[in-house]
Amino acid sequence: METEKLDNPAWYSLIETHHFFASNHSQNAKFYHPQYCTFGGFINQKKVDIEIDQYALLADSFYVVGEKPILSSKVELKNELVCNQMLLNQAPEVDMSEQIIELKTVGQKIDLFELVNLVQPGYFKANTPELGRYFGIYKNSKLIAVTGERMKMNNYTEISAVVTDPYHTGKGYAKQLIAHTSSKIFNENKVPYLHVAETNIGAIKLYEKLGFYTRRKISFWNLIKKGSI
Protein backbone atom coordinates (compact mmCIF):
# COMPACT_ATOMS: atom_id res chain seq x y z
CA MET A 1 0.00 0.00 0.00
CA GLU A 2 3.01 2.34 -0.38
CA THR A 3 3.03 3.23 3.32
CA GLU A 4 6.26 5.20 2.93
CA LYS A 5 4.21 7.93 1.25
CA LEU A 6 2.72 8.66 4.66
CA ASP A 7 6.13 9.98 5.72
CA ASN A 8 5.45 12.92 3.38
CA PRO A 9 1.65 13.18 3.22
CA ALA A 10 1.28 16.75 1.95
CA TRP A 11 3.70 16.19 -0.94
CA TYR A 12 2.08 12.95 -2.08
CA SER A 13 -1.44 14.33 -1.70
CA LEU A 14 -0.48 17.25 -3.93
CA ILE A 15 0.99 15.09 -6.67
CA GLU A 16 -1.84 12.54 -6.52
CA THR A 17 -5.52 13.07 -5.63
CA HIS A 18 -5.19 16.72 -4.62
CA HIS A 19 -2.87 17.85 -7.41
CA PHE A 20 -5.33 20.53 -8.55
CA PHE A 21 -5.18 22.20 -5.10
CA ALA A 22 -1.44 22.90 -5.39
CA SER A 23 -0.41 26.55 -5.44
CA ASN A 24 2.77 25.88 -7.41
CA HIS A 25 4.17 23.54 -10.06
CA SER A 26 7.59 22.81 -8.56
CA GLN A 27 9.07 19.35 -8.94
CA ASN A 28 10.69 19.64 -5.49
CA ALA A 29 8.16 21.26 -3.14
CA LYS A 30 4.36 21.45 -3.12
CA PHE A 31 2.01 23.61 -1.07
CA TYR A 32 -1.77 23.78 -0.90
CA HIS A 33 -3.27 27.03 -2.07
CA PRO A 34 -3.74 28.90 1.25
CA GLN A 35 -7.48 29.33 0.71
CA TYR A 36 -7.79 25.56 1.18
CA CYS A 37 -4.98 24.57 3.56
CA THR A 38 -1.61 25.98 4.60
CA PHE A 39 0.31 22.68 4.45
CA GLY A 40 3.18 21.67 2.22
CA GLY A 41 5.98 19.17 1.75
CA PHE A 42 9.15 18.62 -0.23
CA ILE A 43 11.33 15.77 -1.49
CA ASN A 44 14.75 17.43 -1.58
CA GLN A 45 16.33 20.15 0.56
CA LYS A 46 17.94 21.65 -2.57
CA LYS A 47 16.37 25.06 -3.16
CA VAL A 48 13.48 24.30 -0.78
CA ASP A 49 14.23 27.62 0.96
CA ILE A 50 13.40 29.42 -2.29
CA GLU A 51 10.11 27.53 -2.62
CA ILE A 52 9.24 28.37 0.99
CA ASP A 53 10.05 32.05 0.48
CA GLN A 54 7.70 32.13 -2.50
CA TYR A 55 4.87 30.53 -0.52
CA ALA A 56 5.46 32.98 2.35
CA LEU A 57 4.32 35.70 -0.05
CA LEU A 58 0.89 34.00 -0.04
CA ALA A 59 0.62 32.93 3.62
CA ASP A 60 2.19 34.62 6.64
CA SER A 61 1.95 31.41 8.70
CA PHE A 62 2.05 27.88 7.28
CA TYR A 63 3.28 24.32 7.88
CA VAL A 64 5.79 21.95 6.32
CA VAL A 65 4.79 18.37 7.16
CA GLY A 66 7.53 15.78 7.66
CA GLU A 67 11.24 16.49 7.45
CA LYS A 68 12.53 19.80 8.85
CA PRO A 69 13.31 22.16 5.95
CA ILE A 70 16.29 24.42 5.47
CA LEU A 71 15.16 28.05 5.69
CA SER A 72 16.38 31.34 4.29
CA SER A 73 16.71 34.53 6.33
CA LYS A 74 13.23 35.58 5.17
CA VAL A 75 11.34 32.86 7.07
CA GLU A 76 11.64 31.61 10.63
CA LEU A 77 10.48 28.56 12.58
CA LYS A 78 7.73 29.47 15.03
CA ASN A 79 6.92 26.04 16.43
CA GLU A 80 7.29 22.29 15.93
CA LEU A 81 4.05 20.39 16.47
CA VAL A 82 4.87 16.72 17.01
CA CYS A 83 1.97 14.40 16.16
CA ASN A 84 1.18 10.73 16.29
CA GLN A 85 0.35 9.56 12.79
CA MET A 86 -2.30 6.90 13.31
CA LEU A 87 -3.76 4.37 10.85
CA LEU A 88 -6.86 2.19 10.84
CA ASN A 89 -7.01 -1.32 9.36
CA GLN A 90 -10.76 -1.89 9.43
CA ALA A 91 -13.94 0.07 10.06
CA PRO A 92 -14.80 0.37 13.77
CA GLU A 93 -17.91 -1.36 15.09
CA VAL A 94 -19.79 1.42 16.85
CA ASP A 95 -23.43 1.70 17.93
CA MET A 96 -24.81 4.50 15.78
CA SER A 97 -27.54 6.40 17.64
CA GLU A 98 -27.26 9.82 15.96
CA GLN A 99 -28.34 11.13 12.57
CA ILE A 100 -25.18 11.99 10.66
CA ILE A 101 -25.43 14.15 7.56
CA GLU A 102 -22.93 15.22 4.94
CA LEU A 103 -22.40 18.97 5.11
CA LYS A 104 -23.01 20.20 1.56
CA THR A 105 -25.02 23.42 1.59
CA VAL A 106 -23.57 26.91 1.94
CA GLY A 107 -25.21 27.29 5.35
CA GLN A 108 -23.90 23.95 6.57
CA LYS A 109 -20.38 24.85 5.46
CA ILE A 110 -20.59 28.14 7.33
CA ASP A 111 -21.68 26.21 10.44
CA LEU A 112 -18.74 23.85 9.89
CA PHE A 113 -16.22 26.69 9.53
CA GLU A 114 -17.47 28.41 12.68
CA LEU A 115 -17.50 25.27 14.83
CA VAL A 116 -14.02 24.08 13.84
CA ASN A 117 -12.51 27.52 14.36
CA LEU A 118 -14.22 27.80 17.73
CA VAL A 119 -12.54 24.62 18.97
CA GLN A 120 -9.37 24.41 16.81
CA PRO A 121 -8.68 27.95 15.55
CA GLY A 122 -6.18 28.60 12.79
CA TYR A 123 -6.13 25.41 10.72
CA PHE A 124 -9.49 25.46 8.97
CA LYS A 125 -9.70 27.86 6.03
CA ALA A 126 -12.65 29.22 4.05
CA ASN A 127 -12.33 26.58 1.33
CA THR A 128 -11.05 23.65 3.41
CA PRO A 129 -14.45 21.89 3.01
CA GLU A 130 -13.68 21.53 -0.71
CA LEU A 131 -10.83 19.11 0.06
CA GLY A 132 -13.15 16.25 1.02
CA ARG A 133 -16.42 15.23 2.61
CA TYR A 134 -17.42 16.59 6.01
CA PHE A 135 -20.07 15.08 8.21
CA GLY A 136 -21.93 16.51 11.17
CA ILE A 137 -24.53 16.09 13.87
CA TYR A 138 -27.12 18.80 14.51
CA LYS A 139 -29.12 19.32 17.69
CA ASN A 140 -31.95 21.86 17.74
CA SER A 141 -30.76 23.23 14.39
CA LYS A 142 -27.24 23.81 15.74
CA LEU A 143 -24.17 21.95 14.45
CA ILE A 144 -22.54 20.43 17.53
CA ALA A 145 -20.05 17.85 16.20
CA VAL A 146 -18.15 17.25 12.96
CA THR A 147 -15.49 15.10 11.33
CA GLY A 148 -14.20 15.08 7.78
CA GLU A 149 -11.45 14.49 5.24
CA ARG A 150 -8.42 16.65 4.51
CA MET A 151 -5.23 15.44 2.74
CA LYS A 152 -5.94 12.76 0.11
CA MET A 153 -3.62 10.42 -1.79
CA ASN A 154 -4.49 7.61 -4.16
CA ASN A 155 -4.53 5.04 -1.37
CA TYR A 156 -4.91 7.08 1.82
CA THR A 157 -7.33 9.71 3.13
CA GLU A 158 -6.65 11.80 6.22
CA ILE A 159 -9.43 12.15 8.78
CA SER A 160 -9.44 15.66 10.20
CA ALA A 161 -11.51 18.25 12.08
CA VAL A 162 -12.64 15.83 14.78
CA VAL A 163 -14.47 18.54 16.70
CA THR A 164 -17.30 18.65 19.21
CA ASP A 165 -18.85 21.78 20.70
CA PRO A 166 -17.49 22.10 24.27
CA TYR A 167 -21.04 22.06 25.66
CA HIS A 168 -21.78 18.69 24.02
CA THR A 169 -18.70 16.58 24.74
CA GLY A 170 -18.75 13.16 26.40
CA LYS A 171 -21.79 11.89 24.51
CA GLY A 172 -20.06 9.70 21.93
CA TYR A 173 -20.57 12.03 18.98
CA ALA A 174 -16.93 12.00 17.89
CA LYS A 175 -16.79 8.22 18.08
CA GLN A 176 -19.80 7.84 15.79
CA LEU A 177 -18.54 10.47 13.34
CA ILE A 178 -15.09 8.87 13.10
CA ALA A 179 -16.67 5.46 12.50
CA HIS A 180 -18.96 6.92 9.84
CA THR A 181 -16.15 8.79 8.07
CA SER A 182 -13.82 5.77 8.23
CA SER A 183 -16.45 3.54 6.63
CA LYS A 184 -16.88 6.01 3.77
CA ILE A 185 -13.11 5.98 3.18
CA PHE A 186 -12.88 2.18 3.26
CA ASN A 187 -15.76 2.05 0.77
CA GLU A 188 -13.46 3.87 -1.66
CA ASN A 189 -10.80 1.20 -1.11
CA LYS A 190 -8.62 3.71 0.71
CA VAL A 191 -7.07 3.57 4.18
CA PRO A 192 -8.01 6.20 6.81
CA TYR A 193 -5.28 7.88 8.80
CA LEU A 194 -5.06 10.91 11.06
CA HIS A 195 -2.68 13.18 12.93
CA VAL A 196 -3.07 14.02 16.60
CA ALA A 197 -0.76 16.05 18.84
CA GLU A 198 1.34 13.66 20.91
CA THR A 199 0.26 15.59 24.03
CA ASN A 200 -3.46 15.01 23.37
CA ILE A 201 -3.66 11.82 25.41
CA GLY A 202 -7.47 11.79 25.62
CA ALA A 203 -7.89 11.86 21.85
CA ILE A 204 -5.18 9.24 21.33
CA LYS A 205 -6.97 6.89 23.74
CA LEU A 206 -10.25 7.39 21.87
CA TYR A 207 -8.60 6.63 18.54
CA GLU A 208 -6.94 3.52 19.96
CA LYS A 209 -10.30 2.26 21.22
CA LEU A 210 -11.62 2.64 17.68
CA GLY A 211 -8.75 0.54 16.33
CA PHE A 212 -6.23 3.16 15.24
CA TYR A 213 -2.56 2.46 15.90
CA THR A 214 0.41 4.81 15.85
CA ARG A 215 2.56 4.33 12.78
CA ARG A 216 5.15 7.00 13.62
CA LYS A 217 5.74 10.44 15.06
CA ILE A 218 5.63 13.19 12.46
CA SER A 219 6.34 16.91 12.78
CA PHE A 220 4.35 19.86 11.51
CA TRP A 221 6.86 22.71 11.23
CA ASN A 222 5.04 26.03 11.69
CA LEU A 223 6.87 28.65 9.65
CA ILE A 224 6.23 32.38 9.58
CA LYS A 225 7.41 35.18 7.35
CA LYS A 226 9.93 37.38 9.14
CA GLY A 227 8.12 40.34 10.62
CA SER A 228 4.82 38.46 11.05
CA ILE A 229 3.26 38.27 14.50
NUFI-868713 format. One line per field, with one value per residue (C-alpha): residue number from 0; z, x, y. Coordinates in Angstrom, 2 decimals. Each point is the difference from the previous one (the first is absolute). Example, Ala and Ser with C-alpha at 12.3 -4.5 7.8 and 13.67 -1.06 7.14 Angstrom:
<pts>
k c(0_1) .
z c(7.80_-0.66) .
x c(12.30_1.37) .
y c(-4.50_3.44) .
</pts>
This chain:
<pts>
k c(0_1_2_3_4_5_6_7_8_9_10_11_12_13_14_15_16_17_18_19_20_21_22_23_24_25_26_27_28_29_30_31_32_33_34_35_36_37_38_39_40_41_42_43_44_45_46_47_48_49_50_51_52_53_54_55_56_57_58_59_60_61_62_63_64_65_66_67_68_69_70_71_72_73_74_75_76_77_78_79_80_81_82_83_84_85_86_87_88_89_90_91_92_93_94_95_96_97_98_99_100_101_102_103_104_105_106_107_108_109_110_111_112_113_114_115_116_117_118_119_120_121_122_123_124_125_126_127_128_129_130_131_132_133_134_135_136_137_138_139_140_141_142_143_144_145_146_147_148_149_150_151_152_153_154_155_156_157_158_159_160_161_162_163_164_165_166_167_168_169_170_171_172_173_174_175_176_177_178_179_180_181_182_183_184_185_186_187_188_189_190_191_192_193_194_195_196_197_198_199_200_201_202_203_204_205_206_207_208_209_210_211_212_213_214_215_216_217_218_219_220_221_222_223_224_225_226_227_228) .
z c(0.00_-0.38_3.70_-0.39_-1.68_3.41_1.06_-2.34_-0.16_-1.27_-2.89_-1.14_0.38_-2.23_-2.74_0.15_0.89_1.01_-2.79_-1.14_3.45_-0.29_-0.05_-1.97_-2.65_1.50_-0.38_3.45_2.35_0.02_2.05_0.17_-1.17_3.32_-0.54_0.47_2.38_1.04_-0.15_-2.23_-0.47_-1.98_-1.26_-0.09_2.14_-3.13_-0.59_2.38_1.74_-3.25_-0.33_3.61_-0.51_-2.98_1.98_2.87_-2.40_0.01_3.66_3.02_2.06_-1.42_0.60_-1.56_0.84_0.50_-0.21_1.40_-2.90_-0.48_0.22_-1.40_2.04_-1.16_1.90_3.56_1.95_2.45_1.40_-0.50_0.54_0.54_-0.85_0.13_-3.50_0.52_-2.46_-0.01_-1.48_0.07_0.63_3.71_1.32_1.76_1.08_-2.15_1.86_-1.68_-3.39_-1.91_-3.10_-2.62_0.17_-3.55_0.03_0.35_3.41_1.22_-1.11_1.87_3.11_-0.55_-0.36_3.15_2.15_-0.99_0.52_3.37_1.24_-2.16_-1.26_-2.76_-2.07_-1.75_-2.94_-1.98_-2.72_2.08_-0.40_-3.72_0.77_0.96_1.59_3.40_2.20_2.96_2.70_0.64_3.18_0.05_-3.35_1.35_-1.29_3.08_-1.33_-3.24_-1.63_-3.55_-2.54_-0.73_-1.77_-2.63_-1.90_-2.37_2.79_3.19_1.31_3.09_2.56_1.42_1.88_2.70_1.92_2.51_1.49_3.57_1.39_-1.64_0.72_1.66_-1.89_-2.58_-2.95_-1.09_0.19_-2.29_-2.45_-0.24_-0.60_-2.66_-1.77_0.16_-1.60_-2.86_-0.59_0.08_-2.49_-2.43_0.55_1.82_3.47_2.63_1.99_2.26_1.87_3.67_2.24_2.07_3.12_-0.66_2.04_0.21_-3.77_-0.52_2.41_-1.87_-3.33_1.42_1.26_-3.54_-1.35_-1.09_0.66_-0.05_-3.07_0.84_1.44_-2.60_0.32_-1.27_-0.28_0.46_-2.04_-0.07_-2.23_1.79_1.48_0.43_3.45) .
x c(0.00_3.01_0.02_3.23_-2.05_-1.49_3.41_-0.68_-3.80_-0.37_2.42_-1.62_-3.52_0.96_1.47_-2.83_-3.68_0.33_2.32_-2.46_0.15_3.74_1.03_3.18_1.40_3.42_1.48_1.62_-2.53_-3.80_-2.35_-3.78_-1.50_-0.47_-3.74_-0.31_2.81_3.37_1.92_2.87_2.80_3.17_2.18_3.42_1.58_1.61_-1.57_-2.89_0.75_-0.83_-3.29_-0.87_0.81_-2.35_-2.83_0.59_-1.14_-3.43_-0.27_1.57_-0.24_0.10_1.23_2.51_-1.00_2.74_3.71_1.29_0.78_2.98_-1.13_1.22_0.33_-3.48_-1.89_0.30_-1.16_-2.75_-0.81_0.37_-3.24_0.82_-2.90_-0.79_-0.83_-2.65_-1.46_-3.10_-0.15_-3.75_-3.18_-0.86_-3.11_-1.88_-3.64_-1.38_-2.73_0.28_-1.08_3.16_-0.25_2.50_0.53_-0.61_-2.01_1.45_-1.64_1.31_3.52_-0.21_-1.09_2.94_2.52_-1.25_-0.03_3.48_1.51_-1.71_1.68_3.17_0.69_2.50_0.05_-3.36_-0.21_-2.95_0.32_1.28_-3.40_0.77_2.85_-2.32_-3.27_-1.00_-2.65_-1.86_-2.60_-2.59_-2.00_-2.83_1.19_3.52_3.07_1.63_2.49_1.90_2.66_1.29_2.75_3.03_3.19_-0.71_2.32_-0.87_-0.04_-0.38_-2.42_0.68_-2.78_-0.01_-2.07_-1.13_-1.83_-2.83_-1.55_1.36_-3.55_-0.74_3.08_-0.05_-3.04_1.73_-0.51_3.64_0.14_-3.01_1.26_3.45_-1.58_-2.29_2.81_2.33_-2.63_-0.43_3.77_0.23_-2.88_2.30_2.66_2.18_1.55_-0.94_2.73_0.22_2.38_-0.39_2.31_2.10_-1.08_-3.72_-0.20_-3.81_-0.42_2.71_-1.79_-3.28_1.65_1.66_-3.36_-1.32_2.87_2.52_3.67_2.97_2.15_2.59_0.59_-0.11_0.71_-1.99_2.51_-1.82_1.83_-0.64_1.18_2.52_-1.81_-3.30_-1.56) .
y c(0.00_2.34_0.89_1.97_2.73_0.73_1.32_2.94_0.26_3.57_-0.56_-3.24_1.38_2.92_-2.16_-2.55_0.53_3.65_1.13_2.68_1.67_0.70_3.65_-0.67_-2.34_-0.73_-3.46_0.29_1.62_0.19_2.16_0.17_3.25_1.87_0.43_-3.77_-0.99_1.41_-3.30_-1.01_-2.50_-0.55_-2.85_1.66_2.72_1.50_3.41_-0.76_3.32_1.80_-1.89_0.84_3.68_0.08_-1.60_2.45_2.72_-1.70_-1.07_1.69_-3.21_-3.53_-3.56_-2.37_-3.58_-2.59_0.71_3.31_2.36_2.26_3.63_3.29_3.19_1.05_-2.72_-1.25_-3.05_0.91_-3.43_-3.75_-1.90_-3.67_-2.32_-3.67_-1.17_-2.66_-2.53_-2.18_-3.51_-0.57_1.96_0.30_-1.73_2.78_0.28_2.80_1.90_3.42_1.31_0.86_2.16_1.07_3.75_1.23_3.22_3.49_0.38_-3.34_0.90_3.29_-1.93_-2.36_2.84_1.72_-3.14_-1.19_3.44_0.28_-3.18_-0.21_3.54_0.65_-3.19_0.05_2.40_1.36_-2.64_-2.93_-1.76_-0.36_-2.42_-2.86_-1.02_1.36_-1.51_1.43_-0.42_2.71_0.52_2.54_1.37_0.58_-1.86_-1.52_-2.58_-0.60_-2.15_-0.02_-0.59_2.16_-1.21_-2.68_-2.34_-2.81_-2.57_2.04_2.63_2.09_0.35_3.51_2.59_-2.42_2.71_0.11_3.13_0.32_-0.04_-3.37_-2.11_-3.42_-1.27_-2.19_2.33_-0.03_-3.78_-0.38_2.63_-1.60_-3.41_1.46_1.87_-3.02_-2.23_2.47_-0.03_-3.80_-0.13_1.82_-2.67_2.51_-0.14_2.63_1.68_3.03_2.27_0.84_2.03_-2.39_1.93_-0.58_-3.19_-0.03_0.07_-2.62_-2.35_0.50_-0.76_-3.11_-1.26_0.38_-2.10_2.62_-0.70_2.35_-0.48_2.67_3.44_2.75_3.72_2.95_2.85_3.32_2.62_3.73_2.80_2.20_2.96_-1.88_-0.19) .
</pts>
